[in-house]
């Protein structure tokens, strides 16, 4: 009976563990406010602040996964992983959450990610 309960517990634990998605870096920061892509471009006060974005990966660095473009219903943005020494396996079309600091490179805004979760 104990073996049956232990086996059942282990199977349920494995199933539940598989539902959480993939986490890279420090994962999604629960304290970072979730904003839309348009907010990064329209709200100057977000520059230098930590935020979380959610959207689909529409293109990605093919050589070592050091960046990707994330798109939500309001726009798309460059997500830099290299500055935090992160890499991401190829995940085009997947839903992603990325937490990091809003930055600027030349004329474009970006998110320097410290953590990513793939759903």
C-alpha positions in Angstrom: 0.0 0.0 0.0 2.8 2.4 0.9 4.5 1.7 -2.4 1.3 2.4 -4.3 0.9 5.7 -2.5 4.5 6.7 -3.1 4.3 5.8 -6.8 1.1 7.8 -7.2 2.6 10.8 -5.4 5.7 10.7 -7.6 3.6 10.5 -10.8 1.4 13.4 -9.8 4.5 15.4 -8.9 6.1 14.8 -12.3 3.0 15.8 -14.1 2.6 19.0 -12.2 6.3 19.8 -12.6 5.9 19.6 -16.4 3.1 22.2 -16.4 5.2 25.1 -15.2 7.0 25.8 -18.5 10.7 26.5 -19.0 12.6 29.0 -17.0 15.9 30.8 -18.0 18.0 33.1 -15.9 16.3 34.2 -12.8 12.8 33.6 -14.3 10.0 36.1 -14.2 10.3 38.7 -11.4 7.0 38.7 -9.4 7.7 42.2 -8.2 8.2 43.7 -11.7 5.0 45.3 -13.1 3.6 43.6 -16.1 3.3 46.1 -19.0 2.5 46.0 -22.7 5.1 46.6 -25.4 3.5 50.0 -26.3 4.0 51.1 -22.7 7.8 50.8 -23.1 7.7 53.1 -26.1 5.1 55.6 -24.8 6.0 55.9 -21.1 9.4 57.6 -20.6 9.3 56.9 -16.9 9.8 53.2 -17.6 13.3 53.8 -18.9 15.7 52.2 -16.5 12.9 50.4 -14.6 12.3 46.7 -14.2 9.2 45.4 -16.0 7.7 42.1 -17.3 6.5 41.7 -20.8 4.4 38.9 -22.3 4.0 37.9 -25.9 5.0 35.6 -28.7 8.6 35.1 -29.9 8.5 36.1 -33.5 12.2 35.9 -34.4 15.3 34.8 -32.5 19.1 34.8 -32.7 20.0 31.6 -34.6 23.6 31.2 -33.5 23.3 31.1 -29.7 19.9 32.4 -28.6 21.3 35.7 -27.3 18.3 37.8 -28.3 14.7 37.6 -29.6 11.8 39.8 -30.7 8.7 39.6 -28.6 5.3 40.7 -29.9 2.1 41.3 -28.1 -1.1 42.8 -29.4 0.4 46.4 -29.1 3.7 45.9 -30.9 7.1 44.2 -30.9 10.3 44.8 -28.9 13.9 43.5 -28.9 14.8 41.4 -25.9 18.5 41.4 -25.1 19.7 38.3 -23.3 23.4 38.6 -23.9 24.0 41.5 -21.4 22.8 39.1 -18.7 24.8 36.2 -20.1 21.6 34.3 -20.9 20.8 32.1 -23.9 17.5 30.6 -25.0 17.0 27.6 -27.2 15.1 28.1 -30.4 11.5 28.8 -29.4 9.8 30.7 -32.3 6.1 31.0 -32.0 6.1 30.2 -28.3 4.5 32.4 -25.6 7.1 34.0 -23.4 7.3 36.2 -20.3 10.5 38.3 -20.0 11.5 40.3 -17.0 14.2 42.9 -17.1 15.2 46.5 -17.3 13.9 48.8 -20.0 16.8 50.3 -22.0 17.7 52.1 -25.1 20.0 51.4 -28.0 20.4 54.2 -30.5 16.9 55.1 -31.5 15.1 51.9 -30.2 13.8 50.7 -26.9 14.6 47.2 -25.7 14.3 45.0 -22.6 17.6 43.8 -21.1 16.2 40.5 -19.7 17.3 38.9 -16.5 14.8 36.1 -16.7 12.5 34.4 -19.2 9.7 31.9 -18.9 8.4 30.0 -21.9 4.9 28.7 -21.6 
